[in-house]
Amino acid sequence: MHRSLRLVLSILAAVALAIGCASAPHSAAVRNASASTHLRTTPPANQITKVLVFMVENHSMAEMQAQMPWVFRLAQRYGYTTNYHAITHPSLPNYLSIAGGSDFGIADDADPPSHLLSGHSVFGRALATGHTAKLYAETMPANCSPTSVGRYAVRHNPWTYFPSEAASCSSHDVPLSAFAGDISHGRLPNVGMVIPNLCNDAHDCALSVTNTWLKAKVGAVVAGPDFQSGRLAIVITADEDDRLSGNKVLTVVAQKSIHAKIVRVALNHYGLSRSLSQISHTTPLRHAVGATSVLSAFGLRFG
């Protein structure tokens, strides 16, 4: 009787061992398949879905490097250009070159009623394709304000010049007061631009003031979830130089995967416009079609 019981137990143990051995490869295969699926679905570190552009006014690359120490340290940590040029003078056609891929033959800073442009901007195209877009303008009294007031300069707010997008501009071209909440909640847009007022952009005040302002604003973005996840690239550039340096300006590109990268190829605002179109997977606008993408020059990919 005892011998029979021992025999039965031995048989059961052998069966259990066989089942375990047979299932082990299957379990390993499942684990390996899950790991493989995870690897395939995790985006590359250099793949972005959002771009946020900060604008500085009327200073050359050399001035920005020398007088904006925090900004240049950011540039050295992540990346910057040595051969980036604005398109023309004065301010307005340069802003339009970024937002619309053309200076539209404009050679002044007149308000929107003097320059009602046909067609679309990178902001409107992004919204039309289901992406998000937002322009934050400091000291602007109301959404998409078409008139300069105090230190708000409408010539630095390019979306206001596209009347076919007036409804979108009214909803998504907003005062800077909305910025902090969008940073902390990870709601920064796919296509975004930040326009400081006439003091904080270095138009009326020293570059040291702009440096301090950017340290606070860009610093908050860098600490926020959009940047920390790797999905956001930050661009800091100037609309134009001081008319003494061949329109060469410093352009900084910061993203988690970029480390001390210096880009020496020729770049300009049309290439930045192209990058903003690439984020929304739309055809670059006007002269941006043939321009070198600024963000691609830094090795970034568009998710």
ZITA-V662610 format. One record per pair of residues at least 24 apart in sequence whose C-alpha atoms are under 8 Angstrom apart, sorted by sequence separation. I is the first residue (numbers start at 1). J is the second residue. D is the distance in Angstrom with one decimal. If there is no record, write none. Layout:
BEGIN
I,J,D ; I,J,D
END
This chain:
BEGIN
99,123,7.3 ; 135,159,8.0 ; 267,291,7.9 ; 278,302,6.7 ; 279,303,7.4 ; 144,169,5.6 ; 230,255,6.5 ; 267,292,6.5 ; 143,169,7.5 ; 144,170,5.2 ; 230,256,5.3 ; 267,293,7.8 ; 268,294,7.8 ; 143,170,5.4 ; 144,171,7.9 ; 229,256,8.0 ; 230,257,7.3 ; 267,294,6.5 ; 143,171,6.9 ; 144,172,7.9 ; 227,255,7.0 ; 228,256,7.0 ; 143,172,7.5 ; 144,173,5.1 ; 227,256,7.1 ; 143,173,5.6 ; 144,174,6.5 ; 143,174,4.7 ; 142,174,7.0 ; 143,175,6.5 ; 265,297,7.9 ; 58,91,8.0 ; 142,175,6.7 ; 57,91,8.0 ; 112,146,6.4 ; 140,174,7.6 ; 141,175,7.1 ; 263,297,7.0 ; 111,146,7.0 ; 140,175,5.3 ; 263,298,6.9 ; 111,147,6.8 ; 123,159,7.5 ; 137,173,7.4 ; 139,175,6.6 ; 140,176,7.8 ; 135,172,6.5 ; 136,173,6.2 ; 137,174,6.2 ; 138,175,5.6 ; 139,176,7.2 ; 183,220,7.4 ; 261,298,7.4 ; 121,159,7.0 ; 134,172,4.9 ; 135,173,4.7 ; 136,174,5.1 ; 137,175,4.9 ; 138,176,4.8 ; 157,195,7.2 ; 183,221,6.0 ; 186,224,7.0 ; 188,226,7.1 ; 133,172,6.8 ; 134,173,5.7 ; 135,174,6.2 ; 136,175,5.4 ; 137,176,5.3 ; 138,177,7.8 ; 156,195,7.0 ; 186,225,5.4 ; 187,226,7.7 ; 134,174,7.3 ; 136,176,4.9 ; 184,224,5.8 ; 185,225,7.4 ; 186,226,5.2 ; 258,298,7.6 ; 121,162,7.1 ; 124,165,6.3 ; 183,224,5.9 ; 184,225,7.0 ; 112,154,8.0 ; 120,162,6.6 ; 136,178,7.6 ; 183,225,7.4 ; 253,295,7.7 ; 111,154,6.6 ; 112,155,8.0 ; 119,162,7.1 ; 136,179,6.9 ; 183,226,7.4 ; 111,155,6.3 ; 117,161,6.1 ; 118,162,6.5 ; 120,164,7.2 ; 124,168,6.9 ; 153,197,7.2 ; 110,155,6.9 ; 116,161,5.8 ; 117,162,5.3 ; 118,163,7.3 ; 119,164,6.9 ; 120,165,7.1 ; 152,197,5.4 ; 153,198,7.0 ; 253,298,7.8 ; 109,155,5.8 ; 115,161,6.6 ; 116,162,6.3 ; 117,163,6.8 ; 118,164,7.0 ; 151,197,5.4 ; 152,198,6.5 ; 116,163,6.3 ; 151,198,5.0 ; 112,160,6.5 ; 151,199,7.1 ; 112,161,5.0 ; 134,189,6.0 ; 133,189,5.0 ; 136,192,7.9 ; 138,194,8.0 ; 132,189,5.0 ; 133,190,5.8 ; 134,191,6.6 ; 135,192,5.6 ; 136,193,6.3 ; 137,194,6.1 ; 138,195,6.1 ; 131,189,8.0 ; 132,190,5.1 ; 133,191,4.7 ; 134,192,5.0 ; 135,193,4.8 ; 136,194,4.8 ; 137,195,4.7 ; 138,196,5.0 ; 139,197,6.2 ; 99,158,6.4 ; 131,190,6.3 ; 132,191,6.4 ; 133,192,5.6 ; 134,193,6.8 ; 135,194,6.0 ; 136,195,6.1 ; 137,196,6.2 ; 138,197,5.2 ; 99,159,7.1 ; 135,195,7.6 ; 137,197,7.3 ; 95,156,6.5 ; 95,157,7.4 ; 96,158,5.6 ; 92,155,5.3 ; 95,158,5.8 ; 91,155,7.1 ; 92,156,6.3 ; 126,190,7.8 ; 91,156,7.1 ; 126,191,7.0 ; 92,158,7.4 ; 123,191,6.4 ; 122,191,7.7 ; 123,192,7.9 ; 191,276,6.2 ; 191,279,7.1 ; 190,279,6.8 ; 191,280,7.6 ; 190,280,7.2 ; 52,189,7.8 ; 50,188,7.6 ; 51,189,7.6 ; 52,190,7.9 ; 55,193,7.8 ; 50,189,6.3 ; 51,190,5.9 ; 52,191,6.5 ; 53,192,6.2 ; 54,193,6.0 ; 55,194,6.6 ; 68,207,6.3 ; 50,190,4.0 ; 51,191,5.5 ; 52,192,4.6 ; 53,193,4.5 ; 54,194,4.9 ; 55,195,5.8 ; 56,196,7.8 ; 67,207,6.0 ; 68,208,6.0 ; 71,211,6.3 ; 49,190,6.0 ; 50,191,6.1 ; 51,192,6.0 ; 52,193,5.4 ; 53,194,6.1 ; 54,195,6.4 ; 55,196,7.1 ; 67,208,6.1 ; 70,211,6.4 ; 50,192,7.8 ; 52,194,7.3 ; 68,210,7.6 ; 69,211,7.1 ; 70,212,7.8 ; 64,207,7.3 ; 68,211,5.0 ; 71,214,7.4 ; 57,201,5.5 ; 58,202,7.4 ; 67,211,7.9 ; 71,215,7.1 ; 95,239,6.5 ; 56,201,4.8 ; 57,202,5.5 ; 58,203,6.5 ; 70,215,6.5 ; 94,239,5.7 ; 55,201,6.9 ; 56,202,6.4 ; 57,203,5.3 ; 94,240,7.1 ; 56,203,7.9 ; 91,239,6.1 ; 91,240,6.7 ; 131,280,6.3 ; 90,240,7.4 ; 89,240,6.7 ; 122,273,7.2 ; 126,277,7.4 ; 129,280,7.1 ; 86,238,7.7 ; 88,240,7.2 ; 125,277,7.8 ; 86,239,6.3 ; 87,240,7.6 ; 129,282,7.8 ; 56,210,7.7 ; 86,240,5.2 ; 122,276,6.4 ; 126,280,5.2 ; 85,240,7.8 ; 86,241,7.5 ; 122,277,5.9 ; 125,280,7.7 ; 126,282,7.4 ; 125,282,7.1 ; 88,247,7.5 ; 87,247,7.6 ; 85,246,7.8 ; 86,247,5.5 ; 85,247,5.4 ; 86,248,6.5 ; 85,248,4.4 ; 86,249,6.9 ; 122,285,7.5 ; 84,248,5.7 ; 85,249,5.8 ; 121,285,7.7 ; 83,248,6.8 ; 84,249,5.9 ; 83,249,8.0 ; 84,250,6.8 ; 84,251,6.8 ; 82,250,7.0 ; 101,269,7.9 ; 102,270,7.3 ; 81,250,6.3 ; 101,270,5.4 ; 80,250,7.2 ; 81,251,5.5 ; 80,251,5.6 ; 81,252,6.7 ; 98,269,5.3 ; 80,252,4.3 ; 97,269,6.0 ; 98,270,5.9 ; 101,273,5.7 ; 79,252,5.9 ; 80,253,5.8 ; 97,270,5.9 ; 100,273,7.0 ; 101,274,7.5 ; 78,252,8.0 ; 79,253,5.2 ; 98,272,6.1 ; 99,273,6.1 ; 78,253,6.7 ; 79,254,6.1 ; 94,269,7.2 ; 98,273,4.5 ; 78,254,5.1 ; 97,273,7.0 ; 75,252,5.3 ; 78,255,6.8 ; 60,238,7.9 ; 74,252,7.8 ; 75,253,7.0 ; 78,256,7.9 ; 59,238,6.8 ; 75,254,7.3 ; 79,258,6.5 ; 52,232,7.4 ; 54,234,7.7 ; 56,236,7.5 ; 58,238,6.6 ; 60,240,7.3 ; 61,241,7.6 ; 74,254,7.5 ; 78,258,5.2 ; 79,259,6.6 ; 82,262,7.2 ; 83,263,7.8 ; 50,231,6.1 ; 51,232,5.6 ; 52,233,6.4 ; 53,234,6.1 ; 54,235,6.1 ; 55,236,6.1 ; 56,237,6.0 ; 57,238,5.4 ; 58,239,6.4 ; 59,240,6.5 ; 60,241,4.3 ; 78,259,4.6 ; 79,260,5.2 ; 80,261,6.6 ; 81,262,5.8 ; 82,263,6.4 ; 83,264,5.6 ; 85,266,7.8 ; 87,268,6.8 ; 48,230,6.7 ; 49,231,5.3 ; 50,232,4.6 ; 51,233,4.9 ; 52,234,5.0 ; 53,235,4.7 ; 54,236,4.7 ; 55,237,5.4 ; 56,238,4.3 ; 57,239,5.6 ; 58,240,5.0 ; 59,241,4.2 ; 60,242,6.0 ; 77,259,6.0 ; 78,260,4.8 ; 79,261,4.4 ; 80,262,5.3 ; 81,263,4.8 ; 82,264,5.2 ; 83,265,6.1 ; 84,266,5.9 ; 85,267,6.4 ; 86,268,5.7 ; 87,269,6.6 ; 47,230,7.5 ; 48,231,4.3 ; 49,232,6.3 ; 50,233,6.3 ; 51,234,5.9 ; 52,235,6.1 ; 53,236,5.9 ; 54,237,6.5 ; 55,238,5.4 ; 56,239,6.4 ; 57,240,6.6 ; 58,241,4.5 ; 59,242,5.0 ; 77,260,4.9 ; 78,261,6.2 ; 79,262,5.6 ; 80,263,6.3 ; 81,264,5.9 ; 82,265,7.8 ; 83,266,5.1 ; 84,267,4.6 ; 85,268,4.9 ; 86,269,5.9 ; 101,284,7.4 ; 102,285,7.8 ; 46,230,7.3 ; 47,231,6.7 ; 48,232,5.7 ; 51,235,7.4 ; 53,237,7.6 ; 55,239,6.7 ; 57,241,7.6 ; 58,242,5.1 ; 60,244,7.9 ; 76,260,5.3 ; 79,263,7.5 ; 81,265,7.9 ; 83,267,6.3 ; 84,268,5.3 ; 85,269,7.3 ; 101,285,5.0 ; 102,286,6.1 ; 45,230,6.5 ; 48,233,6.8 ; 60,245,6.2 ; 64,249,7.8 ; 65,250,7.4 ; 75,260,7.5 ; 76,261,7.5 ; 100,285,6.1 ; 101,286,5.1 ; 102,287,5.8 ; 64,250,6.6 ; 100,286,7.3 ; 101,287,5.3 ; 102,288,7.5 ; 60,247,6.8 ; 61,248,5.9 ; 62,249,7.8 ; 101,288,4.9 ; 60,248,5.8 ; 61,249,4.1 ; 62,250,7.7 ; 60,249,4.7 ; 61,250,4.2 ; 59,249,6.9 ; 60,250,6.8 ; 46,255,7.8 ; 46,256,7.6 ; 45,256,7.4 ; 46,257,5.4 ; 45,257,5.7 ; 46,258,7.7 ; 79,298,7.7 ; 51,276,7.0 ; 51,279,7.4 ; 50,279,6.6 ; 49,279,6.0 ; 48,279,7.7 ; 48,300,7.0 ; 46,299,7.2 ; 47,300,6.0 ; 48,301,6.1 ; 49,302,6.0 ; 46,300,5.1 ; 47,301,4.5 ; 48,302,5.1 ; 49,303,5.2 ; 46,301,5.9 ; 47,302,5.4 ; 48,303,5.5 ; 47,303,5.6 ; 43,303,7.9
END
